[in-house]
């Protein structure tokens, strides 16, 4: 499963902008990372059970997407999990992601959400509902939502059917 996740993440790796980062772009990058990781935590928590397999996939997804040092990854995940736990809605995260990413990047985030949901080899209706809400708030079209789900399911042969 992790080889499939790695291939998926490598297949659509982000390219960094050539211009140097100023303080405001660094802040936006941090906010995007926290918001993305928090959305992944929302899916992990959606069914009321935090599974080790889901946490492992979440960690791998964030690491591969943002290419962080182990210390930066641990700090980002700590901050994102706290933000997710105290959030009153998904909007605060989806607003940041939507403003800072392209349509293709938002579709990829939905794919990562599905990978996390499929990590425990079962598709919980509450996880699917959460991913649908997030996809809608990110303005990911229904065909792209379905494509992201199918790609995530094909990346993990243990994933349940639709």
Protein Blocks (a to p, Z undefined) as FASTA:
>chain_A
ZZmmmmmmmmmcccddfbdcdfklmmmmmmmmmmmmmmmmmmmmmnopacfklmmmmmmm
mmmmnopafklmmmmmmmmmmmmmmpcbfklmmmmmmmmpcfklmmmmmmmmmmmmmmno
pacfklmmmmmmmmmmnopafklmmmmmmmmmmmpmkbccZZ
